[in-house]
Amino acid sequence: MTSREPADIARLKRRLSRQKRQIALLETIATEADGERRRAEERLIHDAFHDPLTGLPNRARFLDLLTRAMARQAEDRRLGFAVLFIDLDRFKVVNDSLGHPAGNRMIVEVSARLAGLTEPCAGSLARIGGDEFAVLLTDIADPADAVRFADRVLGALKQPFVIDGQEVYSSASIGISLGTTAYAYAEDVLRDADLAMYRAKTLGKSRVQLFHREMRRSAITRLTLEADLRRAFANGEFVLHYQPIVSLASHEVVGFEALVRWRRPDGVLVYPGDFIPVVEDTGLIVSLGFWILREACVTARAWQEAYPRETPLTVSVNISPRQFAEPDLVSQVRRIVEETGIDPHTLRLEITESITIGDADREVSMLSQLKALGIRLSIDDFGTGYSSLSYLHRLPLDVLKIDRSFVSAMDQSAESFQIVNTIMNLARSLGMDVVAEGAEVEGQIAQLRSMGCDFGQGYYFSRPVDRAGAARLLEGAQHWKPLA
């Protein structure tokens, strides 16, 4: 018995040793697992408050920092602060032309430049989303300090970015809201900076705008207008008016341009300048644009049957940049042409020069597909945009419309007369017909005719009229005489 005890004790000791090692291993694993869990939690917390692309604080983190700044100011009113809302101008062009990976690289470059400005001046930088950034400046004693900082931002962003070996130029619109004890919530401060930024964009971009209360009232008015416009579309409150296009050689109405109006329930007629910008911003312009096209085609088809002539009446319809960007534009137009039965050769689609400064290959392709349907294409308001003359000849255009601002002034301004004459020569060299918009007096008609201009459109002939009014013009005579 005693001879076996040492062996039993030894086995017991070995067993206890193994158990101690196992316990130590389990404790080590548990410690490592706990550490990994804490690190995972920290990563989750970090990711919840930081932008994954730039590593900058995100909107939630920025609002937290702003809330703390507001609390400090509540305790000491001398601790002023300012919020800058920064939005890159025309960043969509970079994404559309170079692709989203290049756009992401540019966002990273922008954030690096902004970080270089904020670090020396007690500023907190965040990426709010997309191409939008926010800066919180603390210890602001004078509003001019915030404006001076914003000007430095504009200067830094004007320097070219090199993306995929290509120089890309950018600018920004900046809104500033100043911290006051009138604010109860951080979201309100950021919202007002955003409103000021939007105002900066509407004033021409690449500029700085301080927030004032009128902007908030304007924003509320705009929201009400947006809601009214959506109801107007659903309730069929939009109507078309038609302005005649007249041959300057024969004074014959050869066609009409369809122009949209909004007839409110109270009977007031609202003109495009008062609602089209909002319709475009909301995206409603796409649905409204195709409704206009269909309605105009139905009307033109009815006129062509009621007033037959050797050269059928034409109808011109504007295509907005938002419509032109739709991937199914060609199929939508084809469907409307087929369903309304209009001869596509009598349909004129009008684009603006702004469409011609984007993706050149896509634009040429889209216009060529529309042209293949038999439709004629016009460039509207020519002379006011930014189209390159070397690029213009690539576009399959048939008609050039001279902007009214030149035509209406050419009988009083030698410069306007020369501009119109130069545009006429350009159109002739490209084999395009010319429509002069804004012809208002007899002297302008005489000047246009002497230049060899084909067609005129303006108050000298007629203001835009409703469908019944246009029919009366057509019933007057096949060779309708312009108004005196």
DOROLO-943606 format. One line per field, with one value per residue (C-alpha): residue in three letters; y, x, z. Coordinates in steps of 0.5 Angstrom, whole numbers. Last residue first. Example, Ala and Ser with C-alpha at 12.3 -4.5 7.8 and 13.67 -1.06 7.14 Angstrom:
resn [ser ala]
north [-2 -9]
east [27 25]
up [14 16]
***
This chain:
resn [ala leu pro lys trp his gln ala gly glu leu leu arg ala ala gly ala arg asp val pro arg ser phe tyr tyr gly gln gly phe asp cys gly met ser arg leu gln ala ile gln gly glu val glu ala gly glu ala val val asp met gly leu ser arg ala leu asn met ile thr asn val ile gln phe ser glu ala ser gln asp met ala ser val phe ser arg asp ile lys leu val asp leu pro leu arg his leu tyr ser leu ser ser tyr gly thr gly phe asp asp ile ser leu arg ile gly leu ala lys leu gln ser leu met ser val glu arg asp ala asp gly ile thr ile ser glu thr ile glu leu arg leu thr his pro asp ile gly thr glu glu val ile arg arg val gln ser val leu asp pro glu ala phe gln arg pro ser ile asn val ser val thr leu pro thr glu arg pro tyr ala glu gln trp ala arg ala thr val cys ala glu arg leu ile trp phe gly leu ser val ile leu gly thr asp glu val val pro ile phe asp gly pro tyr val leu val gly asp pro arg arg trp arg val leu ala glu phe gly val val glu his ser ala leu ser val ile pro gln tyr his leu val phe glu gly asn ala phe ala arg arg leu asp ala glu leu thr leu arg thr ile ala ser arg arg met glu arg his phe leu gln val arg ser lys gly leu thr lys ala arg tyr met ala leu asp ala asp arg leu val asp glu ala tyr ala tyr ala thr thr gly leu ser ile gly ile ser ala ser ser tyr val glu gln gly asp ile val phe pro gln lys leu ala gly leu val arg asp ala phe arg val ala asp ala pro asp ala ile asp thr leu leu val ala phe glu asp gly gly ile arg ala leu ser gly ala cys pro glu thr leu gly ala leu arg ala ser val glu val ile met arg asn gly ala pro his gly leu ser asp asn val val lys phe arg asp leu asp ile phe leu val ala phe gly leu arg arg asp glu ala gln arg ala met ala arg thr leu leu asp leu phe arg ala arg asn pro leu gly thr leu pro asp his phe ala asp his ile leu arg glu glu ala arg arg arg glu gly asp ala glu thr ala ile thr glu leu leu ala ile gln arg lys gln arg ser leu arg arg lys leu arg ala ile asp ala pro glu arg ser thr met]
north [190 183 178 176 169 165 159 164 166 159 158 164 161 154 157 161 155 151 157 163 164 172 173 175 181 178 173 167 168 164 163 169 171 177 182 178 179 186 187 183 187 194 191 190 184 179 175 168 168 161 159 153 149 147 148 154 157 156 159 165 166 166 172 176 175 177 183 186 185 189 194 195 199 194 188 189 184 179 178 177 173 167 165 158 153 148 141 138 132 134 134 141 143 141 146 151 149 150 154 158 164 164 159 160 153 148 144 137 134 127 122 116 116 123 121 115 120 125 120 118 125 126 120 121 128 127 133 140 140 139 146 149 147 142 143 137 138 134 134 129 124 124 124 118 119 112 111 118 117 110 113 119 114 109 115 117 111 112 119 124 128 128 132 136 139 137 143 141 144 143 143 144 140 142 141 143 140 144 140 133 137 141 134 131 138 137 130 131 137 133 127 132 136 129 127 133 133 126 128 135 132 131 135 140 141 142 147 151 150 154 161 162 157 162 161 163 164 161 159 152 154 154 152 154 150 152 148 152 152 151 154 160 164 170 168 170 171 164 164 160 161 161 155 155 148 147 144 143 136 134 129 135 140 136 135 143 145 140 143 150 149 146 153 157 154 155 162 163 160 164 170 168 170 165 168 166 164 163 158 158 163 166 159 156 161 160 153 154 159 153 148 153 153 146 145 150 147 140 142 144 149 155 162 162 164 160 163 159 159 157 155 153 150 150 144 143 136 135 128 123 118 124 131 136 143 149 152 148 151 158 157 154 160 164 160 162 169 168 165 170 176 173 176 172 165 161 154 153 147 145 141 137 135 131 125 125 130 129 132 137 140 147 149 153 149 143 146 148 142 138 141 139 132 132 134 129 124 126 126 119 117 121 117 110 113 114 119 123 122 122 128 131 130 134 140 145 141 143 146 147 152 152 158 158 163 162 169 167 162 157 157 157 151 147 149 147 140 140 141 136 131 134 132 125 124 127 123 124 124 117 119 113 110 116 116 116 109 106 108 105 99 99 100 94 90 92 90 84 82 84 80 74 75 75 69 65 67 64 58 57 58 53 48 49 48 42 39 41 38 31 31 32 27 22 23 22 16 13 16 12 5 3 5 0]
east [-97 -98 -95 -99 -101 -100 -104 -109 -113 -115 -108 -108 -114 -112 -106 -111 -115 -109 -107 -102 -95 -94 -95 -91 -87 -88 -82 -80 -77 -75 -70 -64 -61 -58 -62 -68 -66 -65 -72 -75 -71 -73 -80 -80 -80 -76 -74 -72 -68 -69 -63 -63 -56 -51 -45 -42 -49 -50 -43 -45 -51 -48 -43 -49 -52 -46 -45 -52 -51 -44 -48 -53 -60 -63 -59 -62 -68 -64 -58 -62 -67 -62 -61 -64 -60 -63 -61 -56 -52 -47 -39 -40 -41 -34 -30 -35 -34 -41 -41 -48 -51 -49 -55 -61 -63 -60 -65 -65 -70 -73 -73 -72 -64 -64 -66 -60 -55 -57 -56 -49 -46 -48 -45 -39 -38 -40 -41 -41 -46 -52 -51 -52 -59 -63 -69 -73 -76 -82 -84 -80 -82 -89 -94 -98 -99 -97 -91 -88 -89 -86 -80 -79 -79 -74 -69 -69 -68 -62 -64 -59 -63 -69 -65 -61 -68 -71 -75 -81 -81 -87 -87 -93 -93 -90 -95 -100 -106 -109 -114 -110 -103 -107 -109 -102 -99 -104 -102 -95 -95 -99 -94 -87 -90 -92 -85 -82 -87 -84 -77 -78 -80 -73 -74 -69 -72 -79 -76 -72 -78 -83 -83 -79 -84 -90 -96 -103 -108 -114 -115 -114 -107 -105 -98 -95 -91 -89 -89 -86 -90 -89 -89 -93 -92 -89 -86 -79 -79 -82 -85 -85 -91 -91 -96 -98 -99 -102 -100 -106 -107 -108 -102 -98 -101 -100 -93 -92 -96 -91 -85 -88 -89 -82 -80 -83 -80 -73 -75 -77 -70 -66 -70 -66 -59 -54 -47 -45 -38 -37 -35 -42 -46 -52 -56 -50 -49 -56 -55 -49 -53 -59 -53 -51 -58 -59 -52 -54 -61 -58 -54 -60 -63 -60 -62 -55 -51 -46 -45 -48 -43 -45 -39 -40 -34 -29 -26 -21 -18 -11 -11 -5 -11 -13 -8 -12 -12 -11 -18 -19 -14 -17 -24 -22 -18 -24 -28 -22 -23 -31 -30 -26 -30 -35 -31 -29 -29 -26 -29 -29 -33 -32 -37 -36 -41 -38 -42 -44 -42 -35 -32 -27 -26 -22 -18 -14 -7 -11 -17 -13 -9 -15 -19 -13 -13 -21 -20 -15 -20 -26 -21 -20 -27 -29 -23 -26 -33 -32 -27 -33 -39 -36 -32 -38 -42 -37 -40 -39 -36 -41 -38 -42 -38 -40 -38 -36 -37 -34 -35 -42 -39 -44 -48 -42 -39 -46 -46 -39 -41 -47 -42 -38 -44 -46 -40 -40 -46 -45 -38 -31 -26 -23 -23 -27 -30 -33 -33 -38 -40 -34 -30 -36 -35 -28 -28 -33 -28 -22 -26 -28 -21 -19 -24 -22 -15 -17 -21 -16 -11 -15 -17 -9 -8 -14 -11 -4 -7 -11 -4 -1 -6 -6 1 1 -4 0 6 1 -1 6 8 3 4 9 5 0]
up [-174 -173 -178 -184 -185 -191 -191 -188 -182 -180 -178 -173 -170 -169 -165 -161 -159 -157 -152 -154 -154 -156 -164 -170 -167 -160 -163 -167 -174 -179 -185 -183 -190 -187 -190 -187 -180 -181 -184 -178 -173 -176 -176 -168 -163 -166 -159 -163 -169 -172 -177 -181 -181 -186 -182 -186 -186 -178 -177 -182 -178 -172 -174 -176 -170 -166 -171 -169 -162 -162 -167 -161 -162 -168 -165 -158 -159 -163 -158 -152 -156 -157 -164 -165 -169 -173 -176 -171 -172 -167 -169 -172 -165 -162 -165 -164 -156 -152 -147 -146 -148 -156 -158 -154 -157 -161 -165 -167 -173 -172 -177 -172 -174 -171 -164 -165 -167 -161 -156 -159 -160 -153 -150 -154 -151 -144 -141 -144 -150 -145 -143 -150 -150 -153 -158 -160 -167 -169 -177 -179 -174 -177 -171 -170 -163 -160 -165 -164 -156 -156 -160 -155 -149 -153 -154 -147 -144 -141 -138 -138 -144 -139 -134 -139 -141 -148 -151 -156 -163 -167 -175 -180 -186 -192 -198 -193 -189 -184 -180 -181 -179 -174 -170 -171 -168 -162 -160 -161 -156 -151 -152 -151 -146 -142 -143 -140 -134 -132 -133 -130 -124 -122 -116 -118 -125 -122 -118 -123 -128 -123 -123 -130 -133 -133 -128 -130 -124 -125 -117 -118 -121 -129 -130 -137 -141 -148 -155 -160 -167 -174 -181 -180 -187 -187 -194 -193 -186 -185 -178 -172 -168 -160 -157 -150 -146 -140 -133 -128 -129 -122 -121 -124 -120 -114 -115 -116 -110 -106 -109 -108 -101 -100 -104 -99 -93 -96 -97 -90 -88 -93 -90 -83 -85 -87 -89 -97 -100 -107 -112 -115 -119 -114 -114 -111 -106 -104 -103 -99 -94 -94 -92 -86 -84 -83 -80 -74 -74 -73 -67 -63 -59 -63 -61 -56 -63 -67 -74 -80 -86 -93 -98 -106 -108 -114 -118 -124 -126 -129 -131 -129 -126 -122 -121 -118 -120 -115 -114 -108 -104 -106 -104 -97 -96 -97 -92 -87 -88 -88 -81 -78 -81 -76 -71 -64 -67 -61 -65 -72 -74 -82 -86 -92 -98 -104 -102 -95 -89 -89 -83 -81 -74 -73 -68 -73 -75 -77 -81 -87 -88 -87 -92 -97 -95 -95 -103 -104 -101 -105 -112 -111 -110 -116 -120 -117 -119 -126 -130 -134 -130 -124 -125 -128 -122 -118 -121 -115 -109 -103 -96 -90 -86 -78 -74 -66 -61 -54 -51 -49 -44 -41 -47 -51 -48 -49 -56 -58 -55 -59 -65 -63 -63 -70 -73 -70 -73 -80 -81 -78 -83 -85 -92 -95 -89 -86 -78 -73 -73 -76 -70 -65 -69 -69 -61 -60 -65 -60 -54 -57 -59 -52 -49 -53 -52 -44 -45 -49 -44 -38 -42 -43 -35 -34 -38 -35 -28 -31 -33 -27 -23 -27 -26 -19 -18 -22 -18 -11 -14 -16 -9 -5 -9 -4 2 0]
***
